[in-house]
């Protein structure tokens, strides 16, 4: 079943008297429970697409249907309500949090805003979220500044799943982490997907990361979608020059594609 459908999305930015096309007629779909890896070099337009999807910036043209609704037509209280079903995890997690917040308050916000559980049950739900992402429940009392980068990313994932979303958009969500921590976060995301049937749009310039989690990969270049296929197809038989350049940056990429992400 198609969860997300994007048709002919276009966006231009105007800076310093220059007209910069960021997206040009981008169309793609994501099925329920699927991970679509969105790859591309810096400036290819992938983060712009992620921010349009999550309604952080507007689009100039095109249509988005999410879970059967015209996503761009929603506004006000209806949009706030439906945002529960589409969450985002950023690269700069600390920048996305109030630096003076506690872990408990970070996780309490979506529970309160979207009315997920009654007030009296929130501490128990916060503890359950921390436990699910592999953090001690005692972390609830800590300042967000007192936890490591990998722990903050787990907290960001906990916040994203708190609203029981259908889709999570991850924008370079593991690129700032070291390799061992990155692997554990990717394993957690795969586990959560299998448990909860969450779809992911996983934005990354790193095809090695996308290979580990993606069912399909879409490649962007200069604002255009230039290639889409299964993870195995794109990595083993790239058709676009953009995909070939990304693969060349990871010499051993074509070996060891995980079972279950090659079709």
HELIX and SHEET records of a PDB file:
HELIX    1   1 UNK A   46  UNK A   53  1                                   8    
HELIX    2   2 UNK A   71  UNK A   73  5                                   3    
HELIX    3   3 UNK A   76  UNK A   82  1                                   7    
HELIX    4   4 UNK A   83  UNK A   85  5                                   3    
HELIX    5   5 UNK A   93  UNK A   96  1                                   4    
HELIX    6   6 UNK A  103  UNK A  113  1                                  11    
HELIX    7   7 UNK A  119  UNK A  121  5                                   3    
HELIX    8   8 UNK A  122  UNK A  132  1                                  11    
HELIX    9   9 UNK A  137  UNK A  141  5                                   5    
HELIX   10  10 UNK A  144  UNK A  146  5                                   3    
HELIX   11  11 UNK A  149  UNK A  161  1                                  13    
HELIX   12  12 UNK A  179  UNK A  196  1                                  18    
HELIX   13  13 UNK A  207  UNK A  213  1                                   7    
HELIX   14  14 UNK A  231  UNK A  236  1                                   6    
HELIX   15  15 UNK A  241  UNK A  248  1                                   8    
SHEET    1   A 4 UNK A  18  UNK A  31  0                                        
SHEET    2   A 4 UNK A   2  UNK A  15 -1                                        
SHEET    3   A 4 UNK A  61  UNK A  66 -1                                        
SHEET    4   A 4 UNK A  69  UNK A  70 -1                                        
SHEET    1   B 6 UNK A  86  UNK A  89  0                                        
SHEET    2   B 6 UNK A 167  UNK A 171  1                                        
SHEET    3   B 6 UNK A 199  UNK A 204  1                                        
SHEET    4   B 6 UNK A  35  UNK A  39  1                                        
SHEET    5   B 6 UNK A 216  UNK A 221  1                                        
SHEET    6   B 6 UNK A 224  UNK A 230 -1                                        
END                                                                             
